[in-house]
Amino acid sequence: MTALGAPGFPERAVRARARNGTAEVFPDSATYGTQLYGPSTGTGTADELDRARIVPPVFMPQRLEKLIDLAREPEFTDVELGSRVGGFTARLPLYLSAFGSTRAGSGDLAVHASRQAARLGIPMVIGENMIPVHGYRRAGDATRSALLARVEAYLDAAPDGTGGIVVQQSTEDADSEVWNLLYSDPAFRPLLETGRLAFELKTGQGAKPGLGGMTVVDRAEAEQLARRFTVLQVLDPDGERRLRCATPGTFTDEILRQQLRFMRNNFPKARTWVKFHPGRDIAEAARTAWAAGADAVTVDGAEGGTGWAPAVFLDHVGLPLAACLRRIGRPGGCLLAAGGMWEGGRAVRALALGATAVGLGRAALVAVDEDPEHGLERLVDSIALELRLLISALGKYSVAALGPEDLWWPEGRPHHPEHTAAAPSALGVTP
């Protein structure tokens, strides 16, 4: 029996991919010759990003260039998916999104996900509050910390020269000097020596923009954590469950610049990432981060989130990912996008809107829950096949070649100030 549920997420489809891999990209092959196939009518309510159509052109000059280069007709297998993601070399334009100190994200499932992400050659982000909640024990101790268990699993399986590990830091993490601990720990030396360690400044997340992390703890754990976190008895007044709340941190443009400058000066061998929630000023925030030298900017759309959050935030707070990407427009650096990713079509749309890579959060945990040994790998194999099929159908053969012209929006031209001076063709909108 599986342990995880994901209401509002295509859990069944993700589990099928975790079991069957690339076969799930197509209709059931057993029905070939007995059924006629057309668009599905049971996809449910699509968000703004999923409503965009992927629109191949008739004339494909880039396909001609590829034909000349190969001296044969190009195929979808010729699409190159390798990418530079936040300073790392990745085999695919994907990364494993942050799982922090939540129960689902800091246990065995996260360790299995780490190992499979390493084998896939994609970066992995370790979320906030791991050390303040679970502690930090170095090599030689009787027991290992949850964070180090994930790092070791990743390092044991990672191919040489690919992937990387990213460690978030929140306000409580900063109080525990998480980055200082890791930067000086010999266990992280292989990552530093190969340029595969990054630190990510977390300013927020898509599940609860403007709030800090939240988890549910029992009474005994609440007593242990009360010195570092706010713990409230609002979930179960007469029982054991408590709400553990972290602070979100305070940011202005100047504070952000100073924080990134501090990271670059104090940890010169680590890449510098920053994660933003889907705020209305996301374009200004992203530009500020890139100008301050961030190697990657992560935008977590309102559709995202693997952790605990108030229902009103999940349903009503924050910009959709598509709106974030369209407000940012042409990125000034590496842009990473997360929020509801689980299949190739949604990934291609985000990549066409400027993302360098997309993050797998809930989909990764569900896939590993379905099969701890190979579920994430099968899910990613299916996404990679769809990416190659879709990108080649657009007459292109690399992820970087995708652009807004590859999308059509049924609502008509986007109404964002950043795009008012652009021609309709530049937005992927035709009259």
PLY file of the C-alpha trace (Angstrom):
ply
format ascii 1.0
element vertex 431
property float x
property float y
property float z
element edge 430
property int vertex1
property int vertex2
end_header
0.00 0.00 0.00
1.34 3.44 -0.92
1.93 6.04 1.76
1.47 9.36 -0.04
-1.54 11.10 -1.49
-1.54 14.21 -3.68
-5.03 15.76 -3.95
-5.44 18.07 -6.94
-2.37 16.60 -8.63
-2.38 13.95 -11.41
-1.18 11.32 -8.95
-2.50 8.30 -10.86
-0.78 9.38 -14.07
2.51 9.96 -12.24
2.30 6.55 -10.56
1.64 4.93 -13.93
4.76 6.57 -15.33
6.76 5.47 -12.29
5.70 1.87 -13.04
5.71 1.81 -16.83
8.02 4.62 -17.90
7.99 5.65 -21.56
5.03 3.40 -22.42
2.79 5.97 -20.69
3.71 8.61 -23.28
1.39 6.82 -25.73
-2.11 5.35 -25.62
-2.34 1.73 -24.51
-0.51 -0.19 -27.23
-2.88 -3.14 -26.75
-5.66 -1.00 -28.28
-3.73 -0.32 -31.49
-5.84 -1.33 -34.48
-9.07 -1.44 -32.50
-9.45 2.20 -31.45
-9.35 5.58 -33.17
-7.39 8.18 -31.25
-8.10 11.88 -30.75
-7.72 14.59 -28.09
-8.50 13.53 -24.56
-11.63 15.02 -23.02
-10.88 14.02 -19.44
-7.94 16.27 -18.60
-9.88 18.37 -16.07
-9.35 22.05 -15.38
-6.07 23.31 -16.82
-4.17 26.23 -15.35
-2.83 29.12 -17.42
0.37 27.35 -18.43
-1.38 24.17 -19.51
-3.92 26.13 -21.57
-1.18 27.34 -23.92
-0.96 25.31 -27.12
2.41 24.16 -28.44
2.39 25.25 -32.09
4.91 23.88 -34.61
5.51 26.00 -37.73
5.21 24.75 -41.29
8.58 26.12 -42.40
11.51 24.90 -40.28
14.86 26.51 -41.12
16.51 25.03 -38.03
15.52 21.55 -39.19
17.18 22.31 -42.49
20.33 23.37 -40.65
20.25 20.10 -38.71
19.72 18.13 -41.92
22.77 19.73 -43.50
24.81 19.13 -40.35
23.83 15.44 -40.14
23.69 14.78 -43.90
20.34 13.04 -43.33
16.81 13.83 -42.22
16.79 14.73 -38.50
14.86 12.59 -36.04
13.53 13.34 -32.58
16.38 11.29 -31.14
18.74 14.02 -32.39
17.38 16.56 -29.88
20.04 17.47 -27.33
18.66 17.80 -23.80
21.88 18.48 -21.93
21.85 21.82 -20.12
23.85 24.11 -17.85
21.67 24.51 -14.77
22.79 27.12 -12.26
26.45 26.51 -13.04
26.12 22.70 -13.10
26.23 20.31 -16.04
22.93 18.44 -16.24
21.98 15.62 -18.59
18.43 16.97 -18.79
16.74 20.36 -18.27
15.37 19.14 -14.95
16.26 19.33 -11.27
14.92 17.78 -8.08
13.01 20.47 -6.20
13.59 21.28 -2.54
12.27 18.90 0.09
12.79 20.41 3.52
12.03 19.32 7.05
8.52 18.03 6.33
7.81 14.40 7.19
7.45 13.35 3.54
10.48 15.33 2.40
13.08 14.41 4.99
12.71 10.63 5.35
13.51 7.56 3.29
11.58 8.78 0.24
13.87 11.79 -0.03
16.96 9.57 0.21
15.65 7.33 -2.59
14.84 10.40 -4.68
18.35 11.74 -4.10
19.96 8.52 -5.31
17.83 8.38 -8.46
18.37 12.08 -9.25
22.11 11.45 -9.07
21.90 8.51 -11.48
19.89 10.72 -13.85
22.61 13.39 -13.75
20.32 16.23 -12.62
20.88 18.69 -9.74
19.17 18.19 -6.38
17.99 20.92 -3.99
17.85 20.18 -0.25
15.24 22.35 1.43
15.18 24.55 4.49
15.27 23.80 8.22
16.83 20.35 7.92
19.55 21.04 10.48
17.50 23.15 12.95
14.91 20.33 13.07
16.94 17.13 12.60
20.39 18.22 13.75
23.76 17.76 12.11
26.09 14.86 12.81
29.36 14.47 10.99
31.10 11.33 9.76
31.97 8.94 12.57
28.90 9.67 14.68
26.65 6.75 15.61
23.75 8.16 13.62
23.75 10.43 10.57
21.65 13.53 9.99
18.83 13.52 7.45
20.69 16.08 5.35
23.92 14.08 5.21
21.99 10.91 4.38
20.70 12.60 1.25
24.11 13.99 0.34
25.77 10.59 0.72
23.09 8.87 -1.36
23.57 11.42 -4.12
27.38 11.28 -4.08
27.43 7.49 -4.13
25.38 7.38 -7.35
26.33 10.56 -9.23
28.31 10.17 -12.48
31.52 12.16 -12.71
31.06 15.73 -13.86
27.26 15.89 -13.86
24.63 17.13 -11.47
25.17 18.98 -8.22
23.75 19.56 -4.76
22.05 22.79 -3.70
21.39 23.54 -0.01
18.80 26.12 0.96
19.11 28.41 3.93
16.22 30.14 5.69
16.25 32.47 8.69
16.42 29.61 11.19
19.09 27.90 9.08
21.15 31.09 9.20
20.89 31.09 13.00
22.29 27.55 12.93
25.05 28.63 10.50
24.11 25.87 8.08
26.23 27.08 5.17
29.28 27.54 7.40
28.87 23.99 8.71
28.65 22.47 5.26
31.35 24.57 3.66
33.86 23.46 6.29
32.78 19.80 6.48
35.20 17.37 4.74
32.17 15.40 3.54
31.42 18.25 1.15
34.96 18.54 -0.18
34.27 16.34 -3.26
31.45 18.68 -4.22
33.55 21.82 -3.75
36.51 20.40 -5.65
34.33 19.49 -8.64
32.24 22.67 -8.59
29.04 20.81 -7.76
27.88 22.60 -4.59
25.50 25.56 -4.50
23.83 27.50 -1.70
20.31 28.79 -2.28
18.91 31.79 -0.44
15.23 31.08 0.13
12.93 34.09 0.17
9.65 32.18 -0.17
7.79 29.35 -1.85
4.80 28.86 -4.11
2.67 26.95 -1.61
2.52 29.89 0.81
3.92 33.16 -0.58
4.89 35.57 2.18
4.97 32.91 4.91
7.75 30.77 6.30
7.87 26.99 6.44
5.24 25.08 8.41
5.08 21.51 9.63
2.97 19.42 12.00
4.79 18.05 15.06
3.77 16.12 18.13
3.92 17.51 21.66
7.34 16.08 22.49
8.92 17.41 19.30
7.18 20.76 19.83
8.89 21.13 23.19
12.29 20.47 21.60
11.71 22.92 18.74
10.10 25.73 20.74
13.48 27.41 21.30
14.06 27.84 17.56
10.54 28.08 16.12
7.11 29.39 16.96
4.92 26.43 17.93
1.13 26.89 18.14
-1.69 24.70 19.39
-4.16 25.56 16.62
-4.57 22.18 14.89
-5.64 19.86 17.66
-6.55 21.86 20.80
-7.05 18.80 22.99
-4.56 16.44 21.37
-0.91 15.95 20.41
-0.57 17.84 17.11
1.11 21.25 17.01
1.86 23.70 14.19
5.57 24.54 13.86
6.12 27.88 12.09
9.34 29.30 10.64
9.84 32.96 9.83
9.90 34.04 6.17
12.74 36.54 6.45
12.63 40.20 5.42
13.86 41.34 2.03
14.22 44.56 0.11
16.21 45.01 -3.06
19.20 46.23 -1.06
18.98 43.41 1.49
18.88 40.89 -1.36
21.94 42.42 -3.02
23.84 42.39 0.25
22.88 38.79 0.99
24.05 37.61 -2.41
27.25 39.60 -2.10
27.86 37.96 1.28
27.30 34.49 -0.21
29.73 35.09 -3.07
32.42 36.54 -0.80
32.19 33.99 2.04
31.62 30.84 -0.04
33.52 31.48 -3.28
33.64 27.82 -4.32
29.87 27.38 -4.06
27.40 28.48 -6.70
24.89 31.13 -5.66
21.17 30.44 -6.13
18.11 32.34 -4.92
14.50 31.14 -4.71
11.50 33.47 -4.97
7.83 32.96 -4.28
5.39 34.03 -7.03
5.17 37.68 -6.01
3.72 40.48 -8.09
7.18 42.10 -8.36
8.88 38.88 -9.48
10.42 40.52 -12.56
12.17 43.18 -10.46
13.30 40.56 -7.92
14.78 38.32 -10.62
16.61 41.22 -12.29
18.03 42.31 -8.93
19.33 38.81 -8.22
20.98 38.37 -11.61
22.57 41.81 -11.39
24.00 40.82 -7.99
25.64 37.77 -9.52
23.21 34.93 -8.80
24.05 31.80 -10.79
20.37 30.79 -10.80
17.00 32.29 -9.95
14.25 29.83 -9.02
10.63 30.90 -9.44
8.17 28.74 -7.54
4.72 29.25 -9.06
1.54 29.18 -7.02
0.83 25.68 -8.37
3.89 24.33 -6.53
4.47 22.97 -3.08
5.15 19.66 -1.36
4.83 20.89 2.22
2.18 21.92 4.72
0.32 25.19 4.04
-2.97 26.92 4.91
-5.71 26.03 2.43
-6.46 29.67 1.69
-2.87 30.11 0.47
-2.97 26.99 -1.67
-6.17 28.15 -3.35
-5.92 31.94 -3.50
-2.43 33.42 -2.98
0.38 34.03 -5.45
0.78 34.36 -9.22
0.47 31.30 -11.44
3.77 30.13 -12.88
2.84 31.24 -16.39
2.20 34.79 -15.19
5.56 34.82 -13.37
7.42 33.70 -16.48
5.62 36.17 -18.75
6.31 39.05 -16.36
10.00 38.19 -16.26
10.16 38.00 -20.05
13.61 37.41 -21.49
15.73 36.16 -18.57
18.91 37.93 -17.58
20.49 34.67 -16.42
19.65 31.09 -15.54
15.93 30.89 -14.71
14.51 27.80 -13.02
10.78 27.15 -12.85
8.76 24.94 -10.51
5.07 24.36 -10.01
2.98 21.38 -11.08
5.62 19.78 -13.32
5.08 16.12 -14.15
5.09 15.65 -17.94
6.87 16.96 -21.03
4.20 19.33 -22.34
4.16 21.53 -19.26
7.95 21.45 -19.14
8.25 22.58 -22.78
5.87 25.48 -22.16
7.97 26.69 -19.22
11.18 26.26 -21.22
9.68 28.20 -24.13
8.88 31.06 -21.73
12.51 31.38 -20.74
13.21 28.72 -18.11
16.54 26.92 -18.35
15.22 23.91 -16.44
12.12 22.86 -14.50
11.81 21.29 -11.05
10.09 18.06 -10.02
8.62 18.20 -6.52
5.37 16.38 -5.80
5.82 14.29 -8.95
9.22 13.09 -7.74
7.95 12.11 -4.29
4.90 10.31 -5.73
7.08 8.45 -8.24
9.51 7.33 -5.55
6.60 6.36 -3.31
5.37 4.13 -6.14
8.79 2.55 -6.71
11.64 3.52 -4.35
14.29 1.99 -6.59
13.45 3.26 -10.08
10.17 5.24 -9.99
11.74 8.67 -10.46
14.01 7.38 -13.20
11.05 5.96 -15.15
9.09 9.18 -14.69
12.01 11.23 -15.98
12.58 8.85 -18.90
8.98 9.48 -20.00
9.42 13.26 -19.67
12.68 13.14 -21.64
11.01 11.24 -24.49
8.18 13.79 -24.63
10.68 16.66 -24.61
12.51 15.20 -27.60
9.28 14.54 -29.48
7.90 18.03 -28.84
11.11 20.00 -29.45
11.78 18.18 -32.72
8.15 18.75 -33.79
8.86 22.48 -33.40
11.76 22.09 -35.85
14.35 22.63 -33.13
17.04 20.41 -31.68
18.13 21.95 -28.40
16.37 23.21 -25.30
17.92 26.65 -25.69
16.29 27.07 -29.11
12.77 27.14 -27.63
11.04 30.51 -27.44
7.66 32.22 -26.85
6.86 31.90 -30.57
6.34 28.18 -29.94
3.20 28.85 -27.85
-0.31 30.11 -28.63
-2.61 31.42 -25.92
-6.38 30.95 -26.37
-7.07 34.03 -24.22
-5.28 36.22 -26.76
-2.33 38.50 -26.28
-0.92 38.65 -22.70
-1.54 42.02 -21.05
1.71 42.64 -19.17
3.62 45.94 -19.19
6.86 44.10 -19.98
5.43 43.00 -23.32
3.61 46.09 -24.54
6.38 47.12 -26.93
6.84 43.65 -28.40
5.37 42.48 -31.66
2.65 39.80 -31.47
4.93 37.23 -33.12
7.48 37.68 -30.34
4.85 36.59 -27.85
3.84 33.49 -29.75
0.40 34.96 -30.46
-1.15 35.04 -33.91
-4.23 37.06 -34.78
0 1
1 2
2 3
3 4
4 5
5 6
6 7
7 8
8 9
9 10
10 11
11 12
12 13
13 14
14 15
15 16
16 17
17 18
18 19
19 20
20 21
21 22
22 23
23 24
24 25
25 26
26 27
27 28
28 29
29 30
30 31
31 32
32 33
33 34
34 35
35 36
36 37
37 38
38 39
39 40
40 41
41 42
42 43
43 44
44 45
45 46
46 47
47 48
48 49
49 50
50 51
51 52
52 53
53 54
54 55
55 56
56 57
57 58
58 59
59 60
60 61
61 62
62 63
63 64
64 65
65 66
66 67
67 68
68 69
69 70
70 71
71 72
72 73
73 74
74 75
75 76
76 77
77 78
78 79
79 80
80 81
81 82
82 83
83 84
84 85
85 86
86 87
87 88
88 89
89 90
90 91
91 92
92 93
93 94
94 95
95 96
96 97
97 98
98 99
99 100
100 101
101 102
102 103
103 104
104 105
105 106
106 107
107 108
108 109
109 110
110 111
111 112
112 113
113 114
114 115
115 116
116 117
117 118
118 119
119 120
120 121
121 122
122 123
123 124
124 125
125 126
126 127
127 128
128 129
129 130
130 131
131 132
132 133
133 134
134 135
135 136
136 137
137 138
138 139
139 140
140 141
141 142
142 143
143 144
144 145
145 146
146 147
147 148
148 149
149 150
150 151
151 152
152 153
153 154
154 155
155 156
156 157
157 158
158 159
159 160
160 161
161 162
162 163
163 164
164 165
165 166
166 167
167 168
168 169
169 170
170 171
171 172
172 173
173 174
174 175
175 176
176 177
177 178
178 179
179 180
180 181
181 182
182 183
183 184
184 185
185 186
186 187
187 188
188 189
189 190
190 191
191 192
192 193
193 194
194 195
195 196
196 197
197 198
198 199
199 200
200 201
201 202
202 203
203 204
204 205
205 206
206 207
207 208
208 209
209 210
210 211
211 212
212 213
213 214
214 215
215 216
216 217
217 218
218 219
219 220
220 221
221 222
222 223
223 224
224 225
225 226
226 227
227 228
228 229
229 230
230 231
231 232
232 233
233 234
234 235
235 236
236 237
237 238
238 239
239 240
240 241
241 242
242 243
243 244
244 245
245 246
246 247
247 248
248 249
249 250
250 251
251 252
252 253
253 254
254 255
255 256
256 257
257 258
258 259
259 260
260 261
261 262
262 263
263 264
264 265
265 266
266 267
267 268
268 269
269 270
270 271
271 272
272 273
273 274
274 275
275 276
276 277
277 278
278 279
279 280
280 281
281 282
282 283
283 284
284 285
285 286
286 287
287 288
288 289
289 290
290 291
291 292
292 293
293 294
294 295
295 296
296 297
297 298
298 299
299 300
300 301
301 302
302 303
303 304
304 305
305 306
306 307
307 308
308 309
309 310
310 311
311 312
312 313
313 314
314 315
315 316
316 317
317 318
318 319
319 320
320 321
321 322
322 323
323 324
324 325
325 326
326 327
327 328
328 329
329 330
330 331
331 332
332 333
333 334
334 335
335 336
336 337
337 338
338 339
339 340
340 341
341 342
342 343
343 344
344 345
345 346
346 347
347 348
348 349
349 350
350 351
351 352
352 353
353 354
354 355
355 356
356 357
357 358
358 359
359 360
360 361
361 362
362 363
363 364
364 365
365 366
366 367
367 368
368 369
369 370
370 371
371 372
372 373
373 374
374 375
375 376
376 377
377 378
378 379
379 380
380 381
381 382
382 383
383 384
384 385
385 386
386 387
387 388
388 389
389 390
390 391
391 392
392 393
393 394
394 395
395 396
396 397
397 398
398 399
399 400
400 401
401 402
402 403
403 404
404 405
405 406
406 407
407 408
408 409
409 410
410 411
411 412
412 413
413 414
414 415
415 416
416 417
417 418
418 419
419 420
420 421
421 422
422 423
423 424
424 425
425 426
426 427
427 428
428 429
429 430
